[in-house]
Amino acid sequence: MGYKVELKQVCGCDVSYHTKTKDELLSQVKQHAKQVHGISEVPQDLANKCGR
């Protein structure tokens, strides 16, 4: 089935990610947060919003 997140709901960016595993999804979200927003740690409550 896979995992997906639309970041417009989280940070307002018009970006979405689709991955096979939740770990891959969180990795993509963390990379986006660091590169685009300068955030080195994704808060747990935001990480919990990432899912199927």
Buried (B, 14 or more C-beta within 10 A) or exposed (E): EEBEBEBEEBBEBEBEBEBEEBEBBBEBBBEBBEEEEEBEEBEEEBBEEBEE
